[in-house]
Amino acid sequence: MKDIPHARSDLTTSSDPYLAQDIDEGIAVCGRCGAVYRNKRWYLHLDITEEERREAKEVLCPACRRIRDGLPEGIVVLEGGFLARNKEEILNLARNEEEDAMGFNPLERIMEVEDKGDRVEITTTSEHLAQRIGRAVHSAYSGELEIKFSEDVRLTRVHWRRE
């Protein structure tokens, strides 16, 4: 495995236009996934009263906006003969990583999984989820892992390969 940085330090969350929302105070609910914004944080499973729900501002959460716009922060490419022979197991691992990540941050989601036989491309709403998937696959199955950060935009490319 190459020397892989654990995080990007040059871009802050304040530079992400998807996180900047016009929600001054109160509660907002994502009209697509049902995530709830309260106290400057998004929650996937937060019980709110019917009155709060009626008064809540309806918006699209940052993850749903990214999905709608087709603008991922992470691209994971998995490829090789080993992938072709173990695809279902490896994709289950990726979905499990998504589920675990969403427990901490409901905005970390898999946008799309494109299966091309011995190559799979997974796009994610966050750089962190892309890295997490790549590291989990590498940890479980070895192979070659490379993580590259874009210089000018929030985009991380993760490439894992094993024959």
C-alpha positions as CSV (number, residue, x, y, z in Angstrom):
1,M,0.0,0.0,0.0
2,K,1.3,3.4,-0.9
3,D,1.6,6.1,1.8
4,I,-2.0,7.3,2.0
5,P,-3.0,10.5,3.8
6,H,-5.8,10.1,6.2
7,A,-7.6,13.4,5.5
8,R,-7.4,16.5,3.5
9,S,-6.6,19.6,5.5
10,D,-6.7,22.3,2.8
11,L,-10.5,22.5,2.3
12,T,-12.7,23.3,5.2
13,T,-16.4,22.4,5.5
14,S,-17.2,26.1,5.3
15,S,-16.0,26.0,1.7
16,D,-18.7,23.4,0.8
17,P,-21.6,25.2,-0.8
18,Y,-23.8,22.1,-0.2
19,L,-23.5,22.5,3.6
20,A,-24.4,26.2,3.5
21,Q,-28.2,26.3,3.8
22,D,-30.6,29.1,4.5
23,I,-31.8,27.7,7.8
24,D,-31.4,30.3,10.4
25,E,-33.2,28.7,13.3
26,G,-35.8,26.1,14.1
27,I,-36.2,22.8,12.4
28,A,-36.0,21.8,8.7
29,V,-36.9,18.5,7.2
30,C,-35.5,17.1,4.0
31,G,-38.4,16.5,1.6
32,R,-36.7,13.6,-0.1
33,C,-35.1,11.5,2.7
34,G,-36.8,12.8,5.8
35,A,-33.6,13.9,7.6
36,V,-34.2,16.5,10.2
37,Y,-32.0,19.6,10.8
38,R,-32.0,20.9,14.3
39,N,-29.4,22.8,16.3
40,K,-27.0,23.2,13.3
41,R,-26.9,19.4,12.7
42,W,-28.6,16.8,10.5
43,Y,-30.2,13.7,12.0
44,L,-31.6,10.8,10.1
45,H,-33.8,9.4,12.8
46,L,-34.9,12.2,15.1
47,D,-38.4,12.1,16.6
48,I,-40.1,15.5,16.3
49,T,-43.6,16.4,17.3
50,E,-46.4,16.9,14.7
51,E,-46.4,20.6,15.6
52,E,-42.6,20.8,14.9
53,R,-43.1,18.9,11.7
54,R,-45.8,21.4,10.5
55,E,-43.7,24.4,11.4
56,A,-40.5,22.9,9.9
57,K,-39.0,24.4,6.8
58,E,-39.0,21.9,4.0
59,V,-35.6,21.7,2.2
60,L,-33.3,19.2,0.5
61,C,-30.5,18.1,2.8
62,P,-26.9,18.5,1.4
63,A,-26.7,14.7,0.6
64,C,-30.0,14.8,-1.4
65,R,-28.9,17.9,-3.2
66,R,-25.6,16.3,-4.2
67,I,-27.5,13.2,-5.4
68,R,-30.0,15.4,-7.4
69,D,-27.1,17.4,-8.9
70,G,-25.0,14.3,-9.7
71,L,-21.9,15.9,-8.0
72,P,-20.1,13.4,-5.8
73,E,-17.3,14.2,-3.3
74,G,-15.9,10.7,-3.6
75,I,-15.4,8.2,-6.4
76,V,-14.4,4.7,-5.5
77,V,-13.2,2.4,-8.3
78,L,-12.9,-1.3,-7.4
79,E,-11.5,-3.6,-10.1
80,G,-9.7,-6.9,-10.9
81,G,-10.4,-10.6,-11.1
82,F,-10.8,-10.9,-7.4
83,L,-13.6,-8.3,-7.5
84,A,-15.4,-10.2,-10.3
85,R,-15.2,-13.4,-8.2
86,N,-16.3,-11.8,-4.9
87,K,-18.4,-8.8,-6.0
88,E,-21.5,-9.5,-3.9
89,E,-19.4,-9.8,-0.7
90,I,-17.3,-6.7,-1.5
91,L,-20.4,-4.6,-2.3
92,N,-22.0,-5.7,0.9
93,L,-18.9,-4.5,2.8
94,A,-19.3,-1.1,1.0
95,R,-23.0,-0.9,2.0
96,N,-22.1,-1.8,5.6
97,E,-19.5,1.0,5.6
98,E,-22.2,3.4,4.4
99,E,-24.6,2.3,7.1
100,D,-22.0,2.7,9.8
101,A,-20.9,6.1,8.5
102,M,-24.6,7.3,8.4
103,G,-24.8,6.4,12.1
104,F,-22.3,9.3,12.7
105,N,-23.2,11.6,9.8
106,P,-26.5,11.0,7.9
107,L,-25.1,13.0,5.0
108,E,-22.5,10.3,4.1
109,R,-24.2,8.2,1.5
110,I,-23.6,6.1,-1.6
111,M,-25.0,7.9,-4.5
112,E,-24.7,5.2,-7.2
113,V,-23.0,1.9,-7.8
114,E,-22.2,1.2,-11.5
115,D,-21.3,-2.4,-12.2
116,K,-19.1,-3.0,-15.3
117,G,-18.2,-6.6,-14.8
118,D,-14.7,-6.7,-13.4
119,R,-14.9,-3.0,-12.5
120,V,-17.3,-1.2,-10.1
121,E,-17.6,2.5,-9.7
122,I,-19.2,3.8,-6.5
123,T,-19.9,7.5,-6.1
124,T,-20.4,9.0,-2.6
125,T,-21.7,12.2,-1.1
126,S,-18.6,12.6,1.0
127,E,-14.9,12.3,0.7
128,H,-14.7,10.5,4.0
129,L,-17.1,7.7,3.0
130,A,-15.1,7.1,-0.2
131,Q,-11.9,6.7,1.8
132,R,-13.7,4.6,4.4
133,I,-14.9,2.2,1.7
134,G,-11.5,1.9,0.1
135,R,-9.7,1.3,3.4
136,A,-12.3,-1.3,4.5
137,V,-12.0,-3.2,1.2
138,H,-8.2,-3.1,1.4
139,S,-8.2,-4.1,5.1
140,A,-10.5,-7.1,4.3
141,Y,-9.0,-8.3,1.0
142,S,-5.5,-6.7,0.6
143,G,-4.7,-5.7,-2.9
144,E,-3.5,-2.3,-4.0
145,L,-5.1,0.9,-2.7
146,E,-4.5,4.5,-3.9
147,I,-6.3,7.6,-2.6
148,K,-5.9,10.9,-4.5
149,F,-7.3,14.3,-3.4
150,S,-8.2,16.8,-6.1
151,E,-6.3,20.1,-5.8
152,D,-9.1,22.5,-6.6
153,V,-12.4,20.9,-5.7
154,R,-13.8,18.6,-3.0
155,L,-13.3,15.3,-4.8
156,T,-11.4,12.2,-3.6
157,R,-10.6,9.4,-5.9
158,V,-10.1,6.0,-4.4
159,H,-8.8,3.1,-6.5
160,W,-8.5,-0.5,-5.2
161,R,-7.4,-3.4,-7.4
162,R,-6.7,-7.1,-6.8
163,E,-6.3,-9.8,-9.4
